[in-house]
Amino acid sequence: MRLRFLLKPGWLALTAVVFTFAICCFTLLSPWQFSRNTEREQQNAALETSFTAAPLPLTQLLPPGSVVGPRTEWHLVSITGRYLPDKEVVARLRTVQGEGAFEVLTPLQTTDGTVVLIDRGYVRLDSKSAVLPYAPPPPGTVTVTARARADETDPKNRDAFADASTGGRPQSYVVDSRVVARAGRLDIRPGYFQLDTGQPGVLGALPLPQTDSGPFLSYALQWIAFGAMALLGWLYFTVRELKPGGALDDASSPEKTRRKSVAEILAEDELAESGHQK
């Protein structure tokens, strides 16, 4: 029965590889790219809204107990309070416009006593990869307009630490209000707020993301196509093997025509010539 080739080890291995790849394309890789495309669309919509919307008070955009989400990220908020420079943390291993940088994270206590985290922007590195000197935040009460951002997450959940590269200031691997809260023993509300150019205390204002759609949708469709091509290829070779003379036929099968060697072909030619001579 020709279907027996489906149970051969080589064919079983090929089938496992093809179907595993196709399942990954349809259930992991393509949905991942679709989700990234959705995130990019939400980010673009929030950015475009923030370009024209007036800043909202912090408690109006983010009432107590709420966190920054896709609908509120990048929106402008107005915050009044005073900076706490002695609780400042520097975020390391950042890249701004293709060059290394540190981001300066300074807590700010609002007039109602709530503490929020302000990302004052970036400073460049010196020749020894240490942070260059930068200006402290202004003293006294200030009103800043900033963009709401969700906390980054460190997979290793590392705390802030200090070394010579930041002049003894605590430094963090991510921009995360929880890390700064632990370092300064403060109760900081979740999320952080990124300053734009011209705001009190801003250093190098961080550039905003580009509002393009990105390649994620095309990548998702490509993964679907790759998975479909793998299955169609497997089906094609399966049908081919069902026909006589398939590549997986046993060498001893009478249906399999064995290729002649060069020596055999020469011997047959000599035999034919000697027969003609007779």
Beta strands, then each sheet from edge to edge (+ up, - down):
strand 1: 56-57
strand 2: 76-83
strand 3: 89-96
strand 4: 99-110
strand 5: 115-124
strand 6: 141-149
strand 7: 161-162
strand 8: 170-172
strand 9: 192-195
sheet 1: 1+ 2+ 4- 3+ 8+ 7-
sheet 2: 1+ 2+ 6- 9+ 5+
end
